[in-house]
Amino acid sequence: MAFASFDSGKQHPVMADINMVPLIDVMLVLLVIFIITAPLLTHAVKLDLPKASSQVNELKPDKIEFAINAGGQLFWNGEPIDRATAQLRFGAEGMRQPQPEVHLRADENAAYKFIAQVLADASKAGLAKVGFVSQPDKN
């Protein structure tokens, strides 16, 4: 890849073209390598794998319908209870596996104090799945 000669006797014009022969040689070598290795990449081993079937053993967790009316009265699955009884039941339900879901229905006029107490009691008992149930808008 000489561009000019250092001979002071003869003046040759400067060669401005790129010598393409080495580039073509490299491309041909790469082409040969890819032609040789391509069939090796698609080679697969045929296997007859055993078939197994299993059913998912999914335990549906129980749900607790917990309601609070406008006066602050508590209901466990429709049964009226007081806060101390609710704490005891939350404690017992928190030990079960899988843990039940608590569906909390609160009247829109119920004081937030009662809702916060129920959430705190459920959290202390270790119940992590607490959901709020509401009515959709009629618009």
C-alpha positions as CSV (number, residue, x, y, z in Angstrom):
1,M,0.0,0.0,0.0
2,A,2.5,2.5,-1.1
3,F,1.3,5.9,-2.0
4,A,4.4,7.5,-3.2
5,S,8.0,6.6,-3.7
6,F,10.9,8.1,-1.9
7,D,13.1,8.0,-5.0
8,S,14.3,11.5,-5.6
9,G,15.2,10.7,-9.2
10,K,11.8,9.8,-10.5
11,Q,8.6,11.7,-9.8
12,H,5.6,9.4,-9.8
13,P,2.1,10.8,-9.3
14,V,0.6,10.1,-5.9
15,M,-1.7,7.0,-5.9
16,A,-5.1,8.1,-4.5
17,D,-7.0,4.8,-5.0
18,I,-7.6,2.3,-2.2
19,N,-6.1,-1.2,-2.8
20,M,-9.1,-3.5,-2.8
21,V,-7.3,-6.8,-3.0
22,P,-6.7,-7.3,0.8
23,L,-10.3,-6.3,1.5
24,I,-11.6,-8.8,-1.0
25,D,-9.3,-11.5,0.5
26,V,-10.6,-10.9,4.0
27,M,-14.2,-11.0,2.8
28,L,-13.6,-14.3,0.9
29,V,-12.1,-15.9,4.0
30,L,-15.1,-14.8,6.2
31,L,-17.5,-16.1,3.5
32,V,-15.7,-19.5,3.6
33,I,-15.8,-19.6,7.4
34,F,-19.6,-18.8,7.5
35,I,-20.3,-21.4,4.8
36,I,-18.5,-24.1,6.9
37,T,-20.0,-23.1,10.3
38,A,-23.6,-22.4,9.2
39,P,-24.7,-26.1,8.9
40,L,-23.3,-26.8,12.4
41,L,-25.5,-24.1,14.0
42,T,-28.7,-25.7,12.7
43,H,-27.9,-29.2,13.6
44,A,-30.3,-30.6,16.2
45,V,-30.5,-33.9,18.1
46,K,-33.8,-35.7,17.8
47,L,-35.0,-36.8,21.2
48,D,-38.3,-38.5,22.2
49,L,-38.9,-36.8,25.6
50,P,-41.3,-38.4,28.1
51,K,-44.6,-36.8,28.5
52,A,-45.9,-35.9,31.9
53,S,-49.2,-34.4,32.9
54,S,-50.0,-32.7,36.2
55,Q,-52.8,-30.6,37.4
56,V,-52.3,-27.4,39.3
57,N,-53.1,-27.8,43.0
58,E,-54.5,-24.4,43.5
59,L,-56.1,-23.8,46.8
60,K,-58.6,-21.0,46.7
61,P,-58.2,-18.9,49.7
62,D,-61.3,-18.2,51.8
63,K,-62.7,-14.8,51.8
64,I,-64.0,-12.8,54.8
65,E,-66.8,-10.4,54.1
66,F,-66.2,-7.7,56.7
67,A,-68.7,-4.8,56.8
68,I,-68.9,-1.5,58.7
69,N,-72.2,0.3,58.8
70,A,-72.7,4.1,59.2
71,G,-72.9,3.8,63.0
72,G,-69.6,1.9,63.3
73,Q,-71.1,-1.5,63.9
74,L,-68.9,-4.3,62.7
75,F,-70.1,-7.4,60.8
76,W,-68.1,-10.6,60.1
77,N,-69.7,-12.5,57.2
78,G,-73.1,-10.9,58.1
79,E,-72.8,-11.6,61.8
80,P,-72.6,-8.6,64.2
81,I,-69.4,-8.6,66.3
82,D,-67.5,-6.2,68.5
83,R,-63.9,-5.1,67.9
84,A,-62.3,-7.5,70.5
85,T,-64.0,-10.5,68.8
86,A,-62.8,-9.2,65.4
87,Q,-59.2,-8.9,66.7
88,L,-59.4,-12.5,67.9
89,R,-60.8,-13.8,64.7
90,F,-58.2,-11.8,62.6
91,G,-55.5,-13.4,64.7
92,A,-56.9,-16.9,64.1
93,E,-57.3,-16.3,60.3
94,G,-53.8,-14.8,60.1
95,M,-52.3,-18.2,61.1
96,R,-54.1,-20.1,58.4
97,Q,-52.4,-21.1,55.1
98,P,-53.3,-19.9,52.6
99,Q,-54.4,-16.7,54.2
100,P,-58.0,-15.6,53.5
101,E,-58.8,-12.4,51.6
102,V,-60.6,-9.7,53.6
103,H,-63.3,-7.9,51.6
104,L,-64.0,-4.7,53.5
105,R,-67.3,-3.1,52.8
106,A,-67.7,0.3,54.6
107,D,-70.8,2.5,54.5
108,E,-70.0,5.8,52.8
109,N,-71.1,7.6,56.0
110,A,-68.9,5.5,58.3
111,A,-66.3,7.4,60.2
112,Y,-62.7,6.8,59.0
113,K,-61.7,5.9,62.5
114,F,-63.6,2.6,62.3
115,I,-62.0,1.7,59.0
116,A,-58.6,2.6,60.2
117,Q,-59.1,0.4,63.3
118,V,-60.1,-2.6,61.2
119,L,-57.2,-2.2,58.9
120,A,-54.8,-1.9,61.8
121,D,-56.2,-5.0,63.4
122,A,-56.0,-7.0,60.2
123,S,-52.4,-5.8,59.7
124,K,-51.4,-6.8,63.2
125,A,-52.8,-10.2,62.7
126,G,-50.6,-10.7,59.6
127,L,-53.4,-10.5,57.0
128,A,-51.9,-9.0,53.8
129,K,-54.8,-9.3,51.4
130,V,-57.3,-6.7,52.3
131,G,-59.5,-5.2,49.5
132,F,-62.1,-2.5,49.6
133,V,-65.5,-3.2,48.0
134,S,-67.5,-0.3,46.5
135,Q,-70.4,0.3,44.2
136,P,-69.7,1.5,40.7
137,D,-70.9,4.9,39.6
138,K,-74.4,4.8,37.9
139,N,-73.4,7.4,35.3
